[in-house]
Amino acid sequence: MTDTLSPPLPSLELFAELTVELGEIREMGTGRAGKRRIIPIIGGTVTGPYLAGKVLNIGADWQTIFDSGLAELDTRYAIETDDGAVIEIINYGLRDGPADVMAKLAAGEAVAPDSYYMRTHARLETGHQDYQWVNKLLFVGTGTRLAHAVKMNLYVIR
């Protein structure tokens, strides 16, 4: 007998692939919880089944790096679709892995994406009439840190 009152199992569907270009890191020093830094978001591209466009030169990643090496990622930036809609992305996540892998990432070296954990949850928002539907969805992401960019795949939670 099937329990018809059980919540549905969510599924993930690829929403968009982003390449987010990063500016120079601005070190803030140690704050209440750990080492603080701001990384400007200066551009990039968006491709995928639901969106195509560019990452705007608006926004940043406000990071906290804990003594354990765990990085807390707190980003806010905007994209502009090819048809002119501006969509805000607020993305919160974590990046963690073995100390040697994290050191290589910090030095700008390429490392295998499966050698560390980089996951996020995102909210998108716009006032553009054609994209109001993004205001009603939740997203998760997987990321790869490159020397001067982040590759992020966003998935809509269905």
OpenMM code with the backbone's topology and positions (N, CA, C; nanometers):
from openmm import Vec3, app, unit

residues = "MET THR ASP THR LEU SER PRO PRO LEU PRO SER LEU GLU LEU PHE ALA GLU LEU THR VAL GLU LEU GLY GLU ILE ARG GLU MET GLY THR GLY ARG ALA GLY LYS ARG ARG ILE ILE PRO ILE ILE GLY GLY THR VAL THR GLY PRO TYR LEU ALA GLY LYS VAL LEU ASN ILE GLY ALA ASP TRP GLN THR ILE PHE ASP SER GLY LEU ALA GLU LEU ASP THR ARG TYR ALA ILE GLU THR ASP ASP GLY ALA VAL ILE GLU ILE ILE ASN TYR GLY LEU ARG ASP GLY PRO ALA ASP VAL MET ALA LYS LEU ALA ALA GLY GLU ALA VAL ALA PRO ASP SER TYR TYR MET ARG THR HIS ALA ARG LEU GLU THR GLY HIS GLN ASP TYR GLN TRP VAL ASN LYS LEU LEU PHE VAL GLY THR GLY THR ARG LEU ALA HIS ALA VAL LYS MET ASN LEU TYR VAL ILE ARG".split()
positions = [
    Vec3(0.0839, -0.1182, 0.0000),
    Vec3(0.0000, 0.0000, 0.0000),
    Vec3(0.0888, 0.1251, 0.0000),
    Vec3(0.0635, 0.2178, -0.0887),
    Vec3(0.1414, 0.3399, -0.0998),
    Vec3(0.0855, 0.4457, -0.0061),
    Vec3(0.1762, 0.5141, 0.0630),
    Vec3(0.1359, 0.6239, 0.1507),
    Vec3(0.1183, 0.7490, 0.0655),
    Vec3(-0.0048, 0.7857, 0.0363),
    Vec3(-0.0314, 0.8990, -0.0522),
    Vec3(-0.0056, 1.0334, 0.0138),
    Vec3(0.0245, 1.0345, 0.1428),
    Vec3(0.0504, 1.1598, 0.2119),
    Vec3(0.1989, 1.1860, 0.2328),
    Vec3(0.2840, 1.0968, 0.1814),
    Vec3(0.4285, 1.1177, 0.1944),
    Vec3(0.4732, 1.2301, 0.1027),
    Vec3(0.5632, 1.3153, 0.1506),
    Vec3(0.6150, 1.4210, 0.0633),
    Vec3(0.6880, 1.3610, -0.0563),
    Vec3(0.6818, 1.4290, -0.1699),
    Vec3(0.7497, 1.3754, -0.2890),
    Vec3(0.9010, 1.3850, -0.2745),
    Vec3(0.9694, 1.2924, -0.3377),
    Vec3(1.1149, 1.2945, -0.3414),
    Vec3(1.1577, 1.4006, -0.4422),
    Vec3(1.2426, 1.4965, -0.4025),
    Vec3(1.2833, 1.5993, -0.4989),
    Vec3(1.3767, 1.5418, -0.6046),
    Vec3(1.3788, 1.6080, -0.7186),
    Vec3(1.4731, 1.5725, -0.8239),
    Vec3(1.5456, 1.6997, -0.8660),
    Vec3(1.6587, 1.6812, -0.9317),
    Vec3(1.7385, 1.7941, -0.9778),
    Vec3(1.7396, 1.7966, -1.1301),
    Vec3(1.7309, 1.9188, -1.1840),
    Vec3(1.7363, 1.9378, -1.3284),
    Vec3(1.8352, 2.0498, -1.3576),
    Vec3(1.9285, 2.0255, -1.4501),
    Vec3(2.0258, 2.1290, -1.4845),
    Vec3(1.9529, 2.2542, -1.5302),
    Vec3(1.9861, 2.3661, -1.4688),
    Vec3(1.9231, 2.4944, -1.4978),
    Vec3(2.0154, 2.5815, -1.5831),
    Vec3(2.1406, 2.5941, -1.5384),
    Vec3(2.2359, 2.6773, -1.6116),
    Vec3(2.3777, 2.6458, -1.5664),
    Vec3(2.4720, 2.6687, -1.6568),
    Vec3(2.6144, 2.6584, -1.6273),
    Vec3(2.6714, 2.7991, -1.6309),
    Vec3(2.7387, 2.8372, -1.5230),
    Vec3(2.7947, 2.9714, -1.5127),
    Vec3(2.9459, 2.9637, -1.5037),
    Vec3(3.0130, 3.0530, -1.5727),
    Vec3(3.1539, 3.0785, -1.5496),
    Vec3(3.1602, 3.2188, -1.4920),
    Vec3(3.1985, 3.2291, -1.3662),
    Vec3(3.1978, 3.3557, -1.2928),
    Vec3(3.3425, 3.4027, -1.2791),
    Vec3(3.3747, 3.5135, -1.3472),
    Vec3(3.5103, 3.5679, -1.3436),
    Vec3(3.5300, 3.6483, -1.2150),
    Vec3(3.6481, 3.6328, -1.1555),
    Vec3(3.6774, 3.6926, -1.0258),
    Vec3(3.7882, 3.7970, -1.0359),
    Vec3(3.7727, 3.9038, -0.9583),
    Vec3(3.8769, 4.0052, -0.9472),
    Vec3(3.9766, 3.9674, -0.8386),
    Vec3(4.0625, 4.0611, -0.8059),
    Vec3(4.1647, 4.0383, -0.7038),
    Vec3(4.1011, 4.0260, -0.5646),
    Vec3(4.1502, 3.9322, -0.4879),
    Vec3(4.0999, 3.9096, -0.3518),
    Vec3(4.1367, 4.0274, -0.2635),
    Vec3(4.0399, 4.0750, -0.1869),
    Vec3(4.0625, 4.1813, -0.0883),
    Vec3(4.0599, 4.1167, 0.0498),
    Vec3(4.1775, 4.1039, 0.1111),
    Vec3(4.1878, 4.0430, 0.2437),
    Vec3(4.1415, 4.1433, 0.3498),
    Vec3(4.0595, 4.0982, 0.4423),
    Vec3(4.0077, 4.1831, 0.5495),
    Vec3(4.0731, 4.1539, 0.6844),
    Vec3(4.1427, 4.0424, 0.6956),
    Vec3(4.1981, 4.0020, 0.8243),
    Vec3(4.1032, 3.9079, 0.8957),
    Vec3(4.1334, 3.8794, 1.0208),
    Vec3(4.0539, 3.7852, 1.0989),
    Vec3(3.9395, 3.8578, 1.1682),
    Vec3(3.8195, 3.8077, 1.1462),
    Vec3(3.6988, 3.8616, 1.2093),
    Vec3(3.6539, 3.7726, 1.3232),
    Vec3(3.5255, 3.7805, 1.3556),
    Vec3(3.4701, 3.7040, 1.4687),
    Vec3(3.4835, 3.5539, 1.4500),
    Vec3(3.4658, 3.5075, 1.3272),
    Vec3(3.4599, 3.3630, 1.3061),
    Vec3(3.5813, 3.3062, 1.2336),
    Vec3(3.6570, 3.3899, 1.1668),
    Vec3(3.7701, 3.3401, 1.0898),
    Vec3(3.8250, 3.4477, 0.9993),
    Vec3(3.9116, 3.4050, 0.9090),
    Vec3(3.9748, 3.4960, 0.8135),
    Vec3(3.8680, 3.5441, 0.7154),
    Vec3(3.8567, 3.6747, 0.6967),
    Vec3(3.7546, 3.7330, 0.6097),
    Vec3(3.8185, 3.7888, 0.4833),
    Vec3(3.7480, 3.7732, 0.3720),
    Vec3(3.7953, 3.8311, 0.2468),
    Vec3(3.6780, 3.8548, 0.1529),
    Vec3(3.6990, 3.9477, 0.0614),
    Vec3(3.5985, 3.9806, -0.0387),
    Vec3(3.6607, 3.9566, -0.1758),
    Vec3(3.5876, 3.8850, -0.2604),
    Vec3(3.6346, 3.8565, -0.3953),
    Vec3(3.5338, 3.9162, -0.4930),
    Vec3(3.5720, 4.0232, -0.5641),
    Vec3(3.4798, 4.0851, -0.6590),
    Vec3(3.4416, 3.9904, -0.7727),
    Vec3(3.3171, 3.9988, -0.8147),
    Vec3(3.2680, 3.9265, -0.9311),
    Vec3(3.2642, 4.0275, -1.0451),
    Vec3(3.3427, 4.0012, -1.1506),
    Vec3(3.3649, 4.1040, -1.2526),
    Vec3(3.3109, 4.0681, -1.3915),
    Vec3(3.2478, 3.9534, -1.4063),
    Vec3(3.1926, 3.9167, -1.5366),
    Vec3(3.1756, 3.7674, -1.5493),
    Vec3(3.1501, 3.7233, -1.6708),
    Vec3(3.1372, 3.5810, -1.6957),
    Vec3(3.0255, 3.5501, -1.7935),
    Vec3(2.9946, 3.4216, -1.8047),
    Vec3(2.8938, 3.3760, -1.8996),
    Vec3(2.7939, 3.2829, -1.8327),
    Vec3(2.6761, 3.2760, -1.8932),
    Vec3(2.5693, 3.1870, -1.8477),
    Vec3(2.5162, 3.1140, -1.9704),
    Vec3(2.5140, 2.9813, -1.9646),
    Vec3(2.4550, 2.9015, -2.0716),
    Vec3(2.3709, 2.7927, -2.0076),
    Vec3(2.2746, 2.7441, -2.0808),
    Vec3(2.1960, 2.6345, -2.0275),
    Vec3(2.0587, 2.6250, -2.0883),
    Vec3(1.9851, 2.5263, -2.0435),
    Vec3(1.8534, 2.5035, -2.1013),
    Vec3(1.7511, 2.6129, -2.0681),
    Vec3(1.7731, 2.6887, -1.9623),
    Vec3(1.6753, 2.7894, -1.9212),
    Vec3(1.7252, 2.9328, -1.9312),
    Vec3(1.8559, 2.9528, -1.9292),
    Vec3(1.9113, 3.0876, -1.9330),
    Vec3(2.0334, 3.0918, -2.0224),
    Vec3(2.0512, 3.2053, -2.0884),
    Vec3(2.1741, 3.2340, -2.1614),
    Vec3(2.2000, 3.3826, -2.1459),
    Vec3(2.3244, 3.4184, -2.1213),
    Vec3(2.3563, 3.5588, -2.1047),
    Vec3(2.4945, 3.5779, -2.0476),
    Vec3(2.5073, 3.6847, -1.9682),
    Vec3(2.6374, 3.7169, -1.9119),
    Vec3(2.6238, 3.7498, -1.7633),
    Vec3(2.7327, 3.7245, -1.6915),
    Vec3(2.7436, 3.7666, -1.5523),
    Vec3(2.7891, 3.9118, -1.5550),
    Vec3(2.7195, 3.9966, -1.4827),
    Vec3(2.7525, 4.1386, -1.4814),
    Vec3(2.8668, 4.1689, -1.3854),
    Vec3(2.9311, 4.2809, -1.4071),
    Vec3(3.0386, 4.3280, -1.3201),
    Vec3(2.9762, 4.3972, -1.1977),
    Vec3(2.8971, 4.3191, -1.1258),
    Vec3(2.8255, 4.3669, -1.0067),
    Vec3(2.8267, 4.2528, -0.9060),
    Vec3(2.8812, 4.2748, -0.7897),
    Vec3(2.8706, 4.1745, -0.6857),
    Vec3(3.0047, 4.1241, -0.6370),
    Vec3(2.9957, 4.0343, -0.5395),
    Vec3(3.1165, 3.9801, -0.4784),
    Vec3(3.0825, 3.8554, -0.3987),
    Vec3(3.1879, 3.7865, -0.3608),
    Vec3(3.1801, 3.6722, -0.2703),
    Vec3(3.2453, 3.7164, -0.1399),
    Vec3(3.1665, 3.7241, -0.0330),
    Vec3(3.2177, 3.7584, 0.0993),
    Vec3(3.2450, 3.6260, 0.1701),
    Vec3(3.3717, 3.5925, 0.1838),
    Vec3(3.4099, 3.4617, 0.2369),
    Vec3(3.4584, 3.4711, 0.3806),
    Vec3(3.4323, 3.3626, 0.4521),
    Vec3(3.4946, 3.3395, 0.5820),
    Vec3(3.5705, 3.2085, 0.5713),
    Vec3(3.6999, 3.2120, 0.6043),
    Vec3(3.7834, 3.0916, 0.6036),
    Vec3(3.8113, 3.0552, 0.7496),
    Vec3(3.7626, 2.9404, 0.7917),
    Vec3(3.7788, 2.8957, 0.9296),
    Vec3(3.9151, 2.8299, 0.9493),
    Vec3(3.9577, 2.8178, 1.0741),
    Vec3(4.0879, 2.7575, 1.1048),
    Vec3(4.1020, 2.6174, 1.0463),
    Vec3(3.9919, 2.5454, 1.0343),
    Vec3(3.9956, 2.4097, 0.9789),
    Vec3(4.0213, 2.4096, 0.8283),
    Vec3(4.0092, 2.5279, 0.7640),
    Vec3(4.0250, 2.5379, 0.6192),
    Vec3(3.8920, 2.5474, 0.5459),
    Vec3(3.7832, 2.5194, 0.6158),
    Vec3(3.6497, 2.5307, 0.5571),
    Vec3(3.6249, 2.6741, 0.5122),
    Vec3(3.5786, 2.6917, 0.3877),
    Vec3(3.5434, 2.8238, 0.3361),
    Vec3(3.3922, 2.8353, 0.3285),
    Vec3(3.3393, 2.9387, 0.3933),
    Vec3(3.1969, 2.9703, 0.3833),
    Vec3(3.1823, 3.0758, 0.2741),
    Vec3(3.1027, 3.0451, 0.1735),
    Vec3(3.0876, 3.1301, 0.0560),
    Vec3(2.9530, 3.2020, 0.0647),
    Vec3(2.9542, 3.3326, 0.0470),
    Vec3(2.8327, 3.4130, 0.0554),
    Vec3(2.8349, 3.5136, -0.0592),
    Vec3(2.7707, 3.4791, -0.1709),
    Vec3(2.7807, 3.5610, -0.2907),
    Vec3(2.6485, 3.6279, -0.3246),
    Vec3(2.6623, 3.7444, -0.3841),
    Vec3(2.5475, 3.8157, -0.4400),
    Vec3(2.5970, 3.8837, -0.5664),
    Vec3(2.5301, 3.8531, -0.6772),
    Vec3(2.5698, 3.9126, -0.8045),
    Vec3(2.4503, 3.9114, -0.8982),
    Vec3(2.4690, 3.9537, -1.0228),
    Vec3(2.3583, 3.9611, -1.1170),
    Vec3(2.4014, 3.9114, -1.2534),
    Vec3(2.3028, 3.8588, -1.3245),
    Vec3(2.3239, 3.8185, -1.4624),
    Vec3(2.2269, 3.8975, -1.5504),
    Vec3(2.2650, 3.9124, -1.6770),
    Vec3(2.1750, 3.9710, -1.7752),
    Vec3(2.1551, 3.8692, -1.8854),
    Vec3(2.0293, 3.8326, -1.9088),
    Vec3(1.9998, 3.7348, -2.0126),
    Vec3(2.0182, 3.7973, -2.1504),
    Vec3(2.0308, 3.7127, -2.2506),
    Vec3(2.0489, 3.7607, -2.3874),
    Vec3(1.9335, 3.8481, -2.4347),
    Vec3(1.8160, 3.8326, -2.3723),
    Vec3(1.7018, 3.9151, -2.4111),
    Vec3(1.6771, 4.0311, -2.3137),
    Vec3(1.7776, 4.0624, -2.2290),
    Vec3(1.7736, 4.1856, -2.1512),
    Vec3(1.7219, 4.1797, -2.0094),
    Vec3(1.6848, 4.0646, -1.9588),
    Vec3(1.6383, 4.0546, -1.8207),
    Vec3(1.7578, 4.0560, -1.7251),
    Vec3(1.7467, 4.1282, -1.6154),
    Vec3(1.8489, 4.1264, -1.5104),
    Vec3(1.7954, 4.0404, -1.3969),
    Vec3(1.8754, 3.9408, -1.3574),
    Vec3(1.8362, 3.8460, -1.2532),
    Vec3(1.9435, 3.8445, -1.1452),
    Vec3(1.9012, 3.8673, -1.0223),
    Vec3(1.9921, 3.8623, -0.9072),
    Vec3(2.0098, 3.7168, -0.8632),
    Vec3(2.1320, 3.6827, -0.8251),
    Vec3(2.1607, 3.5510, -0.7682),
    Vec3(2.2205, 3.5722, -0.6295),
    Vec3(2.1593, 3.5097, -0.5299),
    Vec3(2.2159, 3.5048, -0.3954),
    Vec3(2.2511, 3.3588, -0.3723),
    Vec3(2.3784, 3.3323, -0.3499),
    Vec3(2.4290, 3.1958, -0.3450),
    Vec3(2.5111, 3.1785, -0.2177),
    Vec3(2.4750, 3.0812, -0.1355),
    Vec3(2.5461, 3.0523, -0.0110),
    Vec3(2.5976, 2.9095, -0.0191),
    Vec3(2.7227, 2.8887, 0.0228),
    Vec3(2.7742, 2.7532, 0.0154),
    Vec3(2.8981, 2.7301, 0.0981),
    Vec3(2.9540, 2.6108, 0.0785),
    Vec3(3.0733, 2.5673, 0.1507),
    Vec3(3.1725, 2.5064, 0.0525),
    Vec3(3.3006, 2.5298, 0.0813),
    Vec3(3.4086, 2.4641, 0.0069),
    Vec3(3.5033, 2.4074, 0.1098),
    Vec3(3.5366, 2.2776, 0.0963),
    Vec3(3.6234, 2.2119, 0.1943),
    Vec3(3.6901, 2.0921, 0.1288),
    Vec3(3.8027, 2.0555, 0.1834),
    Vec3(3.8744, 1.9396, 0.1324),
    Vec3(4.0032, 1.9196, 0.2091),
    Vec3(4.0821, 1.8226, 0.1681),
    Vec3(4.2108, 1.7974, 0.2334),
    Vec3(4.2992, 1.9222, 0.2270),
    Vec3(4.3812, 1.9405, 0.3293),
    Vec3(4.4648, 2.0605, 0.3409),
    Vec3(4.5528, 2.0827, 0.2173),
    Vec3(4.6101, 1.9752, 0.1626),
    Vec3(4.6968, 1.9932, 0.0463),
    Vec3(4.6185, 2.0396, -0.0766),
    Vec3(4.4968, 1.9929, -0.0919),
    Vec3(4.4121, 2.0352, -0.2039),
    Vec3(4.3717, 2.1812, -0.1859),
    Vec3(4.3342, 2.2193, -0.0654),
    Vec3(4.2948, 2.3575, -0.0390),
    Vec3(4.4126, 2.4531, -0.0608),
    Vec3(4.5321, 2.4090, -0.0263),
    Vec3(4.6514, 2.4917, -0.0484),
    Vec3(4.6756, 2.5118, -0.1974),
    Vec3(4.6559, 2.4079, -0.2767),
    Vec3(4.6721, 2.4211, -0.4217),
    Vec3(4.5682, 2.5165, -0.4800),
    Vec3(4.4445, 2.5062, -0.4340),
    Vec3(4.3404, 2.5984, -0.4805),
    Vec3(4.3765, 2.7422, -0.4460),
    Vec3(4.4236, 2.7630, -0.3225),
    Vec3(4.4608, 2.8977, -0.2781),
    Vec3(4.5752, 2.9536, -0.3622),
    Vec3(4.6611, 2.8664, -0.4119),
    Vec3(4.7739, 2.9096, -0.4949),
    Vec3(4.7344, 2.9260, -0.6420),
    Vec3(4.6069, 2.8983, -0.6740),
    Vec3(4.5611, 2.9132, -0.8115),
    Vec3(4.5882, 2.7939, -0.8999),
    Vec3(4.6295, 2.6833, -0.8398),
    Vec3(4.6577, 2.5632, -0.9184),
    Vec3(4.5289, 2.4894, -0.9512),
    Vec3(4.5278, 2.4200, -1.0639),
    Vec3(4.4133, 2.3379, -1.1024),
    Vec3(4.4158, 2.2072, -1.0239),
    Vec3(4.3019, 2.1724, -0.9676),
    Vec3(4.2878, 2.0442, -0.8985),
    Vec3(4.1589, 1.9780, -0.9457),
    Vec3(4.1532, 1.8485, -0.9331),
    Vec3(4.0346, 1.7742, -0.9761),
    Vec3(3.9126, 1.8173, -0.8941),
    Vec3(3.8031, 1.8508, -0.9597),
    Vec3(3.6844, 1.8954, -0.8869),
    Vec3(3.6309, 1.7943, -0.7856),
    Vec3(3.6545, 1.6658, -0.8093),
    Vec3(3.6041, 1.5662, -0.7143),
    Vec3(3.6986, 1.5445, -0.5956),
    Vec3(3.8063, 1.6231, -0.5870),
    Vec3(3.8996, 1.6091, -0.4744),
    Vec3(3.8642, 1.7022, -0.3576),
    Vec3(3.7594, 1.7821, -0.3742),
    Vec3(3.7111, 1.8685, -0.2669),
    Vec3(3.5612, 1.8876, -0.2820),
    Vec3(3.5006, 1.9444, -0.1800),
    Vec3(3.3561, 1.9632, -0.1745),
    Vec3(3.3255, 2.1108, -0.1956),
    Vec3(3.2447, 2.1418, -0.2970),
    Vec3(3.1999, 2.2799, -0.3185),
    Vec3(3.0544, 2.2730, -0.3617),
    Vec3(2.9657, 2.3044, -0.2663),
    Vec3(2.8220, 2.2966, -0.2901),
    Vec3(2.7558, 2.4236, -0.2390),
    Vec3(2.6464, 2.4613, -0.3056),
    Vec3(2.5768, 2.5845, -0.2691),
    Vec3(2.4258, 2.5652, -0.2763),
    Vec3(2.3549, 2.6606, -0.2185),
    Vec3(2.2115, 2.6725, -0.2455),
    Vec3(2.1868, 2.8167, -0.2861),
    Vec3(2.0997, 2.8347, -0.3840),
    Vec3(2.0837, 2.9666, -0.4451),
    Vec3(1.9370, 3.0061, -0.4544),
    Vec3(1.9198, 3.1369, -0.4553),
    Vec3(1.7891, 3.1971, -0.4813),
    Vec3(1.8072, 3.2988, -0.5928),
    Vec3(1.7195, 3.2964, -0.6902),
    Vec3(1.7212, 3.3930, -0.7994),
    Vec3(1.6002, 3.4827, -0.7863),
    Vec3(1.6175, 3.6091, -0.8282),
    Vec3(1.5051, 3.7017, -0.8216),
    Vec3(1.5157, 3.8042, -0.9338),
    Vec3(1.3997, 3.8352, -0.9906),
    Vec3(1.3920, 3.9376, -1.0946),
    Vec3(1.2543, 4.0007, -1.0930),
    Vec3(1.2465, 4.1197, -1.1502),
    Vec3(1.1190, 4.1853, -1.1724),
    Vec3(1.0757, 4.1761, -1.3174),
    Vec3(1.1595, 4.1162, -1.4017),
    Vec3(1.1299, 4.1058, -1.5445),
    Vec3(1.0116, 4.0119, -1.5657),
    Vec3(0.9145, 4.0581, -1.6399),
    Vec3(0.7901, 3.9841, -1.6601),
    Vec3(0.8119, 3.8438, -1.7168),
    Vec3(0.9058, 3.8289, -1.8092),
    Vec3(0.9262, 3.6988, -1.8743),
    Vec3(0.9964, 3.5964, -1.7862),
    Vec3(1.0531, 3.6400, -1.6739),
    Vec3(1.1300, 3.5491, -1.5884),
    Vec3(1.0766, 3.5419, -1.4456),
    Vec3(0.9527, 3.5845, -1.4236),
    Vec3(0.8938, 3.5801, -1.2899),
    Vec3(0.8983, 3.4396, -1.2301),
    Vec3(0.8973, 3.3385, -1.3122),
    Vec3(0.8969, 3.2004, -1.2647),
    Vec3(1.0216, 3.1655, -1.1847),
    Vec3(1.1362, 3.2341, -1.2058),
    Vec3(1.2553, 3.2020, -1.1266),
    Vec3(1.2370, 3.2431, -0.9808),
    Vec3(1.1474, 3.3384, -0.9534),
    Vec3(1.1224, 3.3831, -0.8164),
    Vec3(1.0563, 3.2752, -0.7316),
    Vec3(1.0063, 3.1714, -0.7950),
    Vec3(0.9283, 3.0686, -0.7269),
    Vec3(0.9997, 2.9346, -0.7184),
    Vec3(1.1302, 2.9345, -0.7459),
    Vec3(1.2071, 2.8103, -0.7466),
    Vec3(1.3265, 2.8208, -0.6526),
    Vec3(1.3747, 2.7045, -0.6086),
    Vec3(1.4986, 2.6949, -0.5309),
    Vec3(1.6008, 2.6173, -0.6125),
    Vec3(1.7294, 2.6478, -0.5864),
    Vec3(1.8370, 2.5912, -0.6660),
    Vec3(1.9481, 2.5398, -0.5751),
    Vec3(2.0199, 2.4395, -0.6227),
    Vec3(2.1448, 2.3954, -0.5599),
    Vec3(2.2522, 2.3990, -0.6669),
    Vec3(2.3770, 2.4100, -0.6224),
    Vec3(2.4855, 2.4200, -0.7180),
    Vec3(2.6050, 2.3373, -0.6787),
    Vec3(2.6827, 2.3032, -0.7798),
    Vec3(2.8137, 2.2418, -0.7600),
    Vec3(2.9145, 2.3328, -0.8279),
    Vec3(3.0300, 2.3465, -0.7637),
    Vec3(3.1266, 2.4402, -0.8167),
    Vec3(3.2661, 2.3837, -0.8294),
    Vec3(3.3435, 2.4519, -0.9124),
    Vec3(3.4852, 2.4239, -0.9318),
    Vec3(3.5587, 2.5568, -0.9273),
    Vec3(3.6582, 2.5668, -0.8406),
    Vec3(3.7366, 2.6910, -0.8280),
    Vec3(3.8548, 2.6843, -0.9221),
    Vec3(3.8658, 2.7847, -1.0077),
    Vec3(3.9797, 2.7991, -1.0972),
    Vec3(4.0640, 2.9164, -1.0481),
    Vec3(4.1748, 2.9443, -1.1142),
    Vec3(4.2644, 3.0509, -1.0690),
    Vec3(4.1939, 3.1865, -1.0625),
    Vec3(4.1161, 3.2213, -1.1654),
    Vec3(4.0517, 3.3533, -1.1705),
    Vec3(3.9030, 3.3448, -1.2009),
    Vec3(3.8442, 3.2293, -1.1740),
    Vec3(3.7020, 3.2111, -1.2018),
    Vec3(3.6475, 3.0944, -1.1198),
    Vec3(3.5164, 3.0864, -1.1183),
    Vec3(3.4461, 2.9717, -1.0616),
    Vec3(3.3531, 2.9199, -1.1692),
    Vec3(3.3539, 2.7891, -1.1902),
    Vec3(3.2536, 2.7264, -1.2759),
    Vec3(3.1464, 2.6715, -1.1827),
    Vec3(3.0221, 2.7101, -1.2087),
    Vec3(2.9110, 2.6721, -1.1229),
    Vec3(2.8003, 2.6143, -1.2080),
    Vec3(2.7539, 2.4957, -1.1732),
    Vec3(2.6345, 2.4387, -1.2352),
    Vec3(2.5211, 2.4558, -1.1366),
    Vec3(2.4154, 2.5245, -1.1795),
    Vec3(2.2973, 2.5411, -1.0960),
    Vec3(2.1903, 2.4421, -1.1412),
    Vec3(2.1275, 2.3782, -1.0428),
    Vec3(2.0218, 2.2813, -1.0679),
    Vec3(1.8957, 2.3301, -0.9983),
    Vec3(1.7840, 2.3245, -1.0688),
    Vec3(1.6572, 2.3573, -1.0062),
    Vec3(1.6095, 2.2349, -0.9297),
    Vec3(1.5568, 2.2576, -0.8108),
    Vec3(1.5013, 2.1486, -0.7299),
    Vec3(1.3552, 2.1321, -0.7704),
    Vec3(1.3231, 2.0179, -0.8243),
    Vec3(1.1842, 1.9893, -0.8675),
    Vec3(1.1122, 1.9060, -0.7641),
] * unit.nanometer
topology = app.Topology()
chain = topology.addChain("A")
for resn in residues:
    res = topology.addResidue(resn, chain)
    for name in ("N", "CA", "C"):
        topology.addAtom(name, app.Element.getBySymbol(name[0]), res)
